[in-house]
Amino acid sequence: MAKVRAFEVNVKGTQWHRIVNHVSAGKAKYEYLRDVRESWPSVEFKHLTCRIVGGPVTSEEFMRCATYRGLSNVRCGDRVTVGRGTGTVVGHNSSANFDVLFDDDSIEHAGQTLNCHPSSIQFHNEEPTR
């Protein structure tokens, strides 16, 4: 299990910064690049800057999503199991689901970040309120 941290990623010369929870700066930059390329196809990996912020960051948007799902105690950085895979909650998405980064040694989905419906997640931390 790699330690998840928060990274601030940006396109040089812009104010398009975003916090990405991931295990390395390179992986955080790549995740950000995939999102930015939808609206700016010519941007390249070399155009990105990245700095570590600290431990996983739980945004206000994430908290709204968790509250909407009735799981107001869930935070980014929480350890979870989904099926036969173990990982870390790193964010949320437009489907009001949680993004889970699976451990590299996970039985299923090793190393992937997947959109997981809250009902399929078993939380390892204190059981969230529903």
Residue, then its C-alpha position, 0 to 999 in steps of 0.5 A: m500500500a502506497k501512501v496517498r498524498a495531496f498534490e497541487v497541479n497546474v498548467k504553467g502560466t495559468q490559474w487552473h490549479r487543482i488538488v489531486n490525491h495520489v501516490s506520486a507527483g507524476k501520477a497526480k500530474y497524469e490524472y490532471l493532464r487527462d482532464v485538462r486535455e479534454s478542453w485543451p488538447s495541445v497541453e503536454f505533461k511538460h507544461l504541468t507543475c506540481r507540488i506536494v501539499g500534504g496528506p489527502v485533502t477532502s474538498e468541500e465538493f467531496m463533503r457535499c457528495a458524501t452528505y448527499r450519499g448519507l455518508s457525511n463521515v467519509r473523507c479522502g484518505d479513508r481505507v476501503t474494500v470494494g469486492r476483492g480489492t483494497g484501496t483508498v478514497v481519493g475523491h468523487n465524480s459527477s455521478a456522486n460516487f467515490d473515486v477509489l485508488f486501489d493498492d498495487d497489490s490488490i487482488e482486483h483492480a490493482g493500481q487503478t482508480l475507479n468510480c465506485h458506488p457507495s453501496s459497493i464499498q466496505f469502509h475500514n475506518e469508523e463506519p460512516t453514518r447512513 
